[in-house]
Structures are given as C-alpha cells and as structure tokens.
C-alpha cells in the first residue's frame, strides 16, 4: 500500500474481545491503549465497590462530565484541564495508564488512594472491571462524529489521519472504524447491561445537560456518587463551556508528563474544510447541519434503519425520529 493511501487510514488498534462475553464486534482504541493494557486492568487492577468511571464514547461530553465530578468531590486540579493523559491526574485514564511500562507502580499507587477513586475510560462495558459505578454521557451521534473528525484530524501525532470530513463520515464513522467502534453497538451494550442489572450506571443526555448548563445533571450525579453537600449553581458556572474554554486557553491541558501544555488549545473552532485541534472546541447542539450533505444525510438515515432493530435500547433512549433527524 502506498504512503498516500496509508495516510487516509486512522491509526486505530483493534482489540479482539474474546475475554469480553458481551462483545458484539471488535473494539477500536487509539494506538496508546493496548490489548495487554486492557488485560492488565481486568487481571491485576484491585477495584473497589466505590470506584467511579466516566465511561463514554469519545467526544460525547467526557471532559465536561469529568470536571463536574471533580467539583463534586472537591478534587479540582490546581491548574489546567484534565484529559487523563498523565499518570498524575486525579481522574486517571485507567486503560491508558495500564498500557504503559510502569503500570505496576501506578496500580500500587492507586491502592493507596482514598475512596472514592474516579477514572476516565472509553472502554466497552465488558472491559470495565466490576463492581463499579459507571457514568455515561451520551451525545447525538451526528454531533459526536463532527467533533470526532476534528479530534482525529487535530491530533495527528496520535492518529496520523488526514482524511476529509466526507471520508471520515462514510469510511470511518459509518464503517465502525472510529475509536470504540460502532456508535450504536457501543451504547447498546451499556444500556442492555444496565437494564439487566449487571452494572450500576447513570446515563446522561448531552443535549439535556446543555439546556440548563447541567444543573439537573449535577443533582443526578451528586445523588449517584453519594455527595450531599454541594452548590449546583456554582459548579454549573465553573464547568460551563465558556468557563472551561477560557481555562483551557489561559492554562492549557495536562500532558503525558503532568505538565501544562497548549498543544490541545486553539481559539479556532474550524469547519468542514478546516479541522481544529482544540480539545474544547465548540460544544454546541446541532452543528452537524453545517457538515452533512443531502447524500450523507440519506446515507445516515439508511444506516440508522439498519441498526434500529439490533439496538432497541439506543432507539428508546433517543427516539427514532431524533436519530433520523426528521
């Protein structure tokens, strides 16, 4: 294969989930998360009933939800925005840390931490060690894919992907080749597991959070993790999009070394022809209308119709009309 062709393929690893009995399909991860790392979590990480996971499909409000939990638990970083990239963060990206050479020492330090511990994860439900409390923010898939395209293009040092929006939508997102695989299947597994009582989970809808700057969600989250003393309005103001965007620009994000970095910072939000590398980019609802062509919208609706019968919980969660954007 020519170098030019290779540049159009995102650097996603595929983890065979033979040890995950709930697996519907193979599961894609970024290059820095490995099958060995996932297995380190399952076989060597000492979990606790009180552990909290913010487990999401990427670009679904993960950073926002993490920030709210940090405020509820009074564990807000002194500076910068948490992304889980470094092993020094209070909200550690467990799967990523477990994929590094020093995973044993990290696990040892985690055993010394006071409860509740909270982690970031994009793992499938069968790869999150139980028991645990799972928080999942779910965003409309079309807005998720728009944000994911910017995310993948803007982080070339991680994904080595330079495809257009059109290529990403048809050949990556709808072909289940983006991080975490198929959007429908990923969420269906969590929703099914919750209904069956296999996991203790709270599901939040990103669009509902945007309606009141997450005030209602803050109350739900506080009850779910057992926090009684908090100021929802204050937390809402501290974690709303503009506050976090301003903090990102002024202070940066914690990098792999635990130092502040501006690599993920940009005031440019980009468009369908110009990807942005801002980790906190735009955060609005319905921006997909500026990206999808009429033919792509038809492609999307056909795709939804192929998934609706196998993913009934997802359809119930969003409604078929909302997914079809009719």
URFENCOR-V334983 format. One record per pair of residues at least 12 apart in sequence whose C-alpha atoms are under 10 Angstrom apart, sorted by the first residue. I is the first residue (numbers start at 1). GAP is how many residues later the second one is. Records with the same first field share a line. If there is no record, write none. Layout:
I: GAP / GAP
This chain:
4: 158
6: 154 / 155 / 156
7: 152 / 153 / 154 / 155 / 156
8: 152 / 153 / 154 / 155 / 156 / 159 / 160 / 163 / 164
9: 150 / 151 / 152 / 153 / 154 / 158 / 159 / 162 / 163 / 168
10: 20 / 21 / 142 / 143 / 146 / 148 / 149 / 150 / 151 / 152 / 153 / 158 / 162 / 167 / 168 / 169
11: 17 / 18 / 19 / 20 / 21 / 141 / 145 / 147 / 148 / 149 / 150 / 166 / 167 / 168
12: 15 / 16 / 17 / 18 / 19 / 20 / 21 / 146 / 147 / 148 / 149 / 165 / 166 / 167 / 168 / 169
13: 13 / 14 / 15 / 16 / 17 / 18 / 19 / 20 / 21 / 22 / 164 / 165 / 166 / 167
14: 12 / 13 / 14 / 15 / 16 / 17 / 20 / 21 / 163 / 165 / 166 / 167
15: 12 / 13 / 14 / 18 / 19 / 20 / 21 / 23 / 165
16: 12 / 19
17: 18 / 21 / 107 / 109 / 110
19: 20 / 23 / 107 / 108
20: 104 / 105 / 106 / 107 / 108
21: 105 / 106
22: 102 / 103 / 104 / 105 / 167 / 168 / 170 / 171
23: 101 / 102 / 103 / 104 / 162 / 163 / 166
24: 158 / 161 / 162 / 164 / 165
25: 151 / 155 / 156 / 157 / 160 / 161
26: 150 / 151 / 154 / 155 / 156
27: 96 / 97 / 149 / 150 / 151 / 152 / 153 / 154 / 155 / 159
28: 94 / 95 / 96 / 148 / 149 / 150 / 151 / 152 / 153 / 154
29: 66 / 67 / 93 / 94 / 148 / 149 / 150 / 151 / 152
30: 66 / 122 / 128 / 129 / 148 / 149 / 150
31: 65 / 68 / 127 / 128 / 148
32: 63 / 64 / 65 / 66 / 67 / 68 / 126 / 127
33: 61 / 62 / 63 / 64 / 65 / 66 / 67
34: 61 / 62 / 64 / 65 / 66
35: 60 / 63 / 64
36: 59 / 62 / 63 / 64
37: 57 / 58 / 59 / 60 / 61 / 62 / 63 / 64 / 66
38: 56 / 57 / 58 / 59 / 60 / 61 / 85 / 89 / 90 / 91
39: 56 / 59 / 60 / 88
40: 55 / 57 / 58 / 59 / 63 / 64 / 67
41: 53 / 54 / 56 / 57 / 58 / 62 / 66 / 86 / 87 / 88
42: 53 / 84 / 85 / 86 / 87 / 88
43: 86
44: 54 / 59 / 60 / 63
45: 49 / 53 / 58 / 59 / 61 / 62 / 63 / 65 / 66 / 84
46: 61 / 62 / 64 / 65 / 83
47: 63 / 64 / 70 / 81 / 82 / 83 / 84 / 85
48: 63 / 67 / 68 / 69 / 81 / 82 / 83 / 84 / 85
49: 66 / 67 / 81 / 82 / 83 / 84
50: 65 / 66 / 67 / 68 / 81 / 82 / 83 / 175 / 176
51: 64 / 65 / 66 / 67 / 68 / 78 / 79 / 80 / 81 / 82 / 83 / 174
52: 17 / 39 / 63 / 64 / 65 / 66 / 67 / 68 / 79 / 80 / 81 / 82 / 83 / 149 / 172 / 173
53: 13 / 38 / 39 / 40 / 41 / 64 / 65 / 66 / 67 / 68 / 69 / 75 / 76 / 79 / 80 / 81 / 82 / 83 / 148
54: 12 / 15 / 37 / 39 / 64 / 65 / 66 / 67 / 68 / 79 / 80 / 81 / 82 / 83 / 147 / 148
55: 38 / 64 / 65 / 66 / 67 / 68 / 69 / 70 / 73 / 78 / 79 / 80 / 81 / 82 / 83 / 135 / 146
56: 64 / 65 / 66 / 67 / 68 / 69 / 78 / 79 / 80 / 81 / 82 / 83 / 124 / 130 / 131 / 134 / 147
57: 64 / 65 / 66 / 67 / 79 / 80 / 81 / 82 / 84 / 87 / 91 / 122 / 123 / 124 / 125 / 126 / 129 / 130
58: 63 / 64 / 79 / 80 / 81 / 86 / 87 / 89 / 90 / 93 / 120 / 121 / 122 / 125
59: 78 / 79 / 80 / 82 / 84 / 85 / 86 / 87 / 88 / 89 / 90 / 91 / 92 / 220 / 221 / 224
60: 76 / 77 / 78 / 79 / 80 / 81 / 83 / 84 / 85 / 87 / 88 / 145 / 146 / 223
61: 75 / 76 / 77 / 78 / 83 / 143 / 144 / 145 / 146 / 148 / 219 / 222
62: 21 / 58 / 59 / 60 / 73 / 74 / 75 / 76 / 144
63: 18 / 19 / 20 / 21 / 57 / 176 / 181 / 216 / 217
64: 17 / 18 / 73 / 142 / 150 / 175 / 176 / 177 / 180 / 216 / 219
65: 55 / 70 / 71 / 72 / 139 / 141 / 144 / 149 / 152 / 153 / 156 / 174
66: 15 / 16 / 17 / 18 / 25 / 52 / 53 / 54 / 69 / 173
67: 14 / 15 / 16 / 24 / 168 / 171 / 172 / 173 / 177
68: 146 / 149 / 150 / 153 / 154 / 164 / 167 / 168 / 170 / 171 / 172
69: 22 / 49 / 66 / 149 / 152 / 153 / 156 / 158 / 166
70: 12 / 20 / 21 / 48 / 165 / 169
71: 147 / 159 / 160 / 161 / 163 / 164 / 165 / 167 / 168
72: 146 / 147 / 149 / 150 / 153 / 154 / 155 / 156 / 157 / 158 / 159 / 160 / 163
73: 43 / 44 / 45 / 149 / 152 / 153 / 154 / 156 / 157
74: 156
75: 14 / 15 / 16
76: 13 / 14 / 15
77: 12 / 13 / 14 / 177
79: 168 / 169 / 171 / 172 / 173 / 174 / 175 / 180 / 181
80: 164 / 167 / 168 / 169 / 170 / 171 / 172 / 173 / 174 / 175 / 179 / 180 / 181 / 182
81: 163 / 164 / 166 / 167 / 168 / 170 / 171 / 172 / 173 / 174 / 179 / 180 / 198 / 199
82: 38 / 166 / 170 / 171 / 172 / 173 / 176
83: 37 / 170 / 171 / 172 / 173 / 196
84: 12 / 13 / 35 / 36 / 37 / 169 / 170 / 171 / 172 / 174
85: 12 / 35 / 168 / 169 / 170 / 171 / 172 / 173
86: 168 / 169 / 170 / 171 / 172 / 173
87: 13 / 15 / 16 / 19 / 167 / 168 / 169 / 170 / 171
88: 18 / 166 / 167 / 168 / 169 / 170 / 171
89: 30 / 165 / 166 / 167 / 169
90: 23 / 27 / 28 / 29 / 30
91: 26 / 27 / 28 / 29 / 30
92: 18 / 25 / 26 / 27 / 28 / 29
93: 25 / 26 / 27 / 28 / 29
94: 12 / 13 / 24 / 25 / 26 / 27 / 28 / 29 / 34
95: 24 / 25 / 26 / 27 / 28 / 32 / 33
96: 24 / 25 / 26
116: 109 / 110
118: 14 / 15 / 16
119: 15
120: 15
121: 13 / 15
122: 14 / 57 / 58 / 64
123: 56 / 57 / 63
124: 56 / 57 / 61 / 62 / 63 / 65 / 66
125: 61 / 62 / 63 / 64 / 65 / 66 / 67 / 68 / 69 / 73 / 74
126: 63 / 64 / 67 / 73
128: 71
130: 68 / 69 / 70
131: 67 / 68 / 69
132: 67 / 68 / 69
133: 66 / 67 / 68 / 69 / 91 / 92
134: 56 / 60 / 65 / 66 / 67 / 68 / 69 / 90 / 91
135: 65 / 66 / 67 / 68 / 69 / 86 / 89 / 90
136: 51 / 54 / 55 / 65 / 66 / 67 / 68 / 69 / 70
137: 65 / 66 / 67 / 68 / 69 / 70 / 72 / 80
138: 49 / 65 / 66 / 67 / 68 / 69 / 176 / 179 / 180
139: 65 / 66 / 67 / 68 / 69 / 146 / 179
140: 43 / 65 / 66 / 67 / 145 / 146 / 148 / 178 / 182 / 183 / 185
141: 32 / 42 / 43 / 147 / 182
142: 27 / 31 / 143 / 144 / 145 / 146 / 147 / 149 / 150 / 155 / 158 / 181 / 182 / 183
143: 140 / 141 / 142 / 143 / 144 / 145 / 146 / 148
144: 29 / 39 / 141 / 143 / 144
145: 20 / 23 / 24 / 27 / 28 / 29 / 33 / 38 / 143
146: 19 / 22 / 23 / 27 / 125 / 126 / 129 / 140 / 141 / 142 / 143 / 144 / 145 / 146
147: 128 / 129 / 132 / 133 / 134 / 135 / 136 / 140 / 141
148: 17 / 20 / 21 / 25 / 30 / 31
149: 12 / 13 / 14 / 15 / 16 / 17 / 18 / 19 / 20 / 23 / 24 / 29 / 123 / 126 / 127
150: 15 / 119 / 120 / 121 / 122 / 124 / 125 / 126 / 127 / 128 / 129 / 131
151: 113 / 124 / 125 / 126 / 127 / 128 / 129 / 130
152: 16 / 26 / 27 / 123 / 124 / 125
153: 12 / 15 / 121 / 122 / 123 / 124
154: 109 / 110 / 120 / 121 / 122 / 123 / 124 / 125
155: 108 / 109 / 120 / 121 / 122 / 123 / 124
156: 121
162: 113
164: 108 / 109 / 110 / 111
165: 106 / 107 / 108 / 109 / 110 / 126 / 127
166: 106 / 107 / 125 / 126 / 127 / 130
169: 122 / 123 / 127 / 130 / 131
170: 126 / 129 / 130
174: 125 / 126 / 129 / 130
183: 131
184: 120 / 123 / 124 / 126 / 127 / 128 / 129 / 130 / 131
185: 122 / 125 / 126 / 129
186: 125 / 128
187: 124 / 126 / 127 / 130
188: 122 / 123 / 124 / 125 / 126 / 127 / 129
189: 122 / 124 / 125
190: 13 / 123 / 124
191: 12 / 120 / 121 / 122 / 123 / 126
192: 119 / 120 / 121 / 122
195: 118
200: 24
201: 23
202: 18 / 19 / 22 / 23
203: 14 / 17 / 18 / 114
204: 13 / 16 / 17
205: 12 / 112 / 113
206: 77 / 78 / 79
207: 77 / 78 / 79
209: 31
210: 30 / 31 / 73 / 74 / 75
211: 74
212: 21 / 24 / 28
213: 20 / 22 / 23 / 24 / 26 / 27 / 28
214: 18 / 19 / 21 / 22 / 23 / 25 / 26
215: 16 / 17 / 18 / 19 / 20 / 21 / 22
216: 16 / 17 / 20
217: 15 / 19
218: 12 / 13 / 14 / 15 / 17 / 18
219: 12 / 13
240: 43
241: 39 / 40 / 41 / 42 / 43
242: 38 / 40 / 41
244: 36
245: 20 / 21 / 22 / 33 / 34 / 35 / 36 / 37 / 38
246: 21 / 34
247: 33
248: 12 / 13 / 14 / 16 / 17 / 18 / 19 / 30 / 31 / 32
249: 13 / 15 / 16 / 17 / 18 / 29 / 31
250: 12 / 15
251: 14
252: 12 / 13 / 14 / 27
253: 12 / 26
262: 16
263: 14 / 15 / 16
264: 12 / 13 / 14 / 15 / 16 / 17
265: 12 / 13 / 14 / 15 / 16
266: 12 / 13 / 14 / 15
267: 13 / 14 / 15
268: 13 / 14
269: 12 / 13 / 14
270: 12
271: 16 / 19 / 20
272: 16 / 18 / 19 / 20
273: 18
286: 39
297: 27 / 28
298: 26
300: 23 / 24 / 25
301: 22 / 23 / 24 / 25
302: 22
303: 21
304: 16 / 19 / 20
305: 15 / 18 / 19
308: 12 / 15
